[in-house]
Amino acid sequence: MKGKTALITGSYGGLGTCFVNIHAGDGGNLILVGRSQKKLDEQAESVSKQYGVEVHAITADISSPDAAQMIYDTCKENGWQVDYLINNAGFGGQGDFTRERTMEQDMTMIAVNIEAPTRLCKLFLPDFINRGSGKVLNVSSIAAMMPGPLQAVY
Ligand SMILES: NC(=O)c1ccc[n+]([C@@H]2O[C@H](COP(=O)([O-])OP(=O)(O)OC[C@H]3O[C@@H](n4cnc5c(N)ncnc54)[C@H](OP(=O)(O)O)[C@@H]3O)[C@@H](O)[C@H]2O)c1
């Protein structure tokens, strides 16, 4: 929405790019979050040029337990008010739970898909409540509603 700022994790991925373009197309400003600084910089430049909106970028690997706090602190320090939090970054993966999937693969999946969005909600929601405005979009999957073979953790 015009003039509102959306923070979007996984901004240069498939769905992330769609959210970015829809929001910027409506005149909304953006805070892009992703692991690759190069991709963030390219996206920020092209989106601000195409839509004439304000675009900031935060480089973060959200599988790290410190990332959410760093993202929140960066917004605060720069005076960037987040109006919409879009928890979009995530990934899947298949394989036999006991024989093929490693501990690290599955714990990283939980950290990115579950832990980071929870941390970001914990940090940003109090501001939304105090202001009386703000929205959260948590991107999930149909696979969350039904069990899938070889997708025990996803
Ligand atoms: N595509 C589908 O069919 C589908 C279906 C249902 C649900 N979903 C969900 O929709 C969301 C977006 O999916 P997509 O298909 O657009 O995926 P995608 O194209 O793979 O994009 C995922 C985005 O998340 C980022 N990301 C992954 N791990 C990260 C990390 N540790 N820290 C920061 N960013 C990270 C990726 O950045 P890098 O490129 O740097 O890794 C990428 O920008 C996910 O939550 C996914 O589970 C997708």
The ligand as an SDF file (V2000), in Angstrom:
LIG
                    3D

 48 52  0  0  0  0  0  0  0  0999 V2000
    7.4220  -22.7430   -4.4050 N   0  0  0  0  0  0  0  0  0  0  0  0
    6.4610  -23.4850   -3.9120 C   0  0  0  0  0  0  0  0  0  0  0  0
    5.9010  -24.3660   -4.5590 O   0  0  0  0  0  0  0  0  0  0  0  0
    6.0120  -23.2670   -2.4820 C   0  0  0  0  0  0  0  0  0  0  0  0
    4.8720  -23.9190   -2.0720 C   0  0  0  0  0  0  0  0  0  0  0  0
    4.4260  -23.7250   -0.8050 C   0  0  0  0  0  0  0  0  0  0  0  0
    5.1040  -22.9010    0.0640 C   0  0  0  0  0  0  0  0  0  0  0  0
    6.2270  -22.2740   -0.3370 N   0  0  0  0  0  0  0  0  0  0  0  0
    6.8880  -21.4070    0.6270 C   0  0  0  0  0  0  0  0  0  0  0  0
    6.9420  -20.1070    0.0950 O   0  0  0  0  0  0  0  0  0  0  0  0
    8.1090  -19.4500    0.5290 C   0  0  0  0  0  0  0  0  0  0  0  0
    8.8810  -18.9180   -0.6560 C   0  0  0  0  0  0  0  0  0  0  0  0
    9.1470  -20.0100   -1.5110 O   0  0  0  0  0  0  0  0  0  0  0  0
    9.7770  -19.8530   -2.9640 P   0  0  0  0  0  0  0  0  0  0  0  0
    9.2510  -20.9440   -3.7810 O   0  0  0  0  0  0  0  0  0  0  0  0
    9.6010  -18.4430   -3.4300 O   0  0  0  0  0  0  0  0  0  0  0  0
   11.2890  -20.1900   -2.6300 O   0  0  0  0  0  0  0  0  0  0  0  0
   12.6490  -19.7060   -3.3040 P   0  0  0  0  0  0  0  0  0  0  0  0
   12.4240  -19.2250   -4.6950 O   0  0  0  0  0  0  0  0  0  0  0  0
   13.6210  -20.7930   -3.0490 O   0  0  0  0  0  0  0  0  0  0  0  0
   13.0160  -18.4540   -2.4060 O   0  0  0  0  0  0  0  0  0  0  0  0
   13.2740  -18.5890   -1.0450 C   0  0  0  0  0  0  0  0  0  0  0  0
   13.9330  -17.3350   -0.5640 C   0  0  0  0  0  0  0  0  0  0  0  0
   14.2730  -17.5370    0.8240 O   0  0  0  0  0  0  0  0  0  0  0  0
   15.6460  -17.2010    0.9930 C   0  0  0  0  0  0  0  0  0  0  0  0
   16.2920  -17.9460    2.0610 N   0  0  0  0  0  0  0  0  0  0  0  0
   16.4260  -19.2810    2.1750 C   0  0  0  0  0  0  0  0  0  0  0  0
   17.1480  -19.5860    3.2710 N   0  0  0  0  0  0  0  0  0  0  0  0
   17.4900  -18.3920    3.8430 C   0  0  0  0  0  0  0  0  0  0  0  0
   18.2300  -18.0330    4.9730 C   0  0  0  0  0  0  0  0  0  0  0  0
   18.8290  -18.9520    5.7530 N   0  0  0  0  0  0  0  0  0  0  0  0
   18.3670  -16.7290    5.2930 N   0  0  0  0  0  0  0  0  0  0  0  0
   17.8030  -15.7810    4.5000 C   0  0  0  0  0  0  0  0  0  0  0  0
   17.0850  -16.0540    3.4120 N   0  0  0  0  0  0  0  0  0  0  0  0
   16.9300  -17.3500    3.0750 C   0  0  0  0  0  0  0  0  0  0  0  0
   16.2920  -17.5310   -0.3460 C   0  0  0  0  0  0  0  0  0  0  0  0
   17.5170  -16.8700   -0.4710 O   0  0  0  0  0  0  0  0  0  0  0  0
   18.8180  -17.6460   -1.0930 P   0  0  0  0  0  0  0  0  0  0  0  0
   18.5660  -17.7440   -2.5610 O   0  0  0  0  0  0  0  0  0  0  0  0
   19.9620  -16.7530   -0.7190 O   0  0  0  0  0  0  0  0  0  0  0  0
   18.8630  -18.9950   -0.4350 O   0  0  0  0  0  0  0  0  0  0  0  0
   15.2360  -17.0240   -1.3040 C   0  0  0  0  0  0  0  0  0  0  0  0
   15.3380  -15.6330   -1.4890 O   0  0  0  0  0  0  0  0  0  0  0  0
    8.9080  -20.4630    1.3650 C   0  0  0  0  0  0  0  0  0  0  0  0
    8.6340  -20.2220    2.7350 O   0  0  0  0  0  0  0  0  0  0  0  0
    8.3440  -21.7860    0.9120 C   0  0  0  0  0  0  0  0  0  0  0  0
    8.4360  -22.7690    1.9170 O   0  0  0  0  0  0  0  0  0  0  0  0
    6.6840  -22.4360   -1.6070 C   0  0  0  0  0  0  0  0  0  0  0  0
  1  2  1  0
  2  3  2  0
  2  4  1  0
  4  5  1  0
  4 48  2  0
  5  6  2  0
  6  7  1  0
  7  8  2  0
  8  9  1  0
  8 48  1  0
  9 10  1  0
  9 46  1  0
 10 11  1  0
 11 12  1  0
 11 44  1  0
 12 13  1  0
 13 14  1  0
 14 15  2  0
 14 16  1  0
 14 17  1  0
 17 18  1  0
 18 19  2  0
 18 20  1  0
 18 21  1  0
 21 22  1  0
 22 23  1  0
 23 24  1  0
 23 42  1  0
 24 25  1  0
 25 26  1  0
 25 36  1  0
 26 27  1  0
 26 35  1  0
 27 28  2  0
 28 29  1  0
 29 30  1  0
 29 35  2  0
 30 31  1  0
 30 32  2  0
 32 33  1  0
 33 34  2  0
 34 35  1  0
 36 37  1  0
 36 42  1  0
 37 38  1  0
 38 39  2  0
 38 40  1  0
 38 41  1  0
 42 43  1  0
 44 45  1  0
 44 46  1  0
 46 47  1  0
M  CHG  2   8   1  16  -1
M  END
$$$$
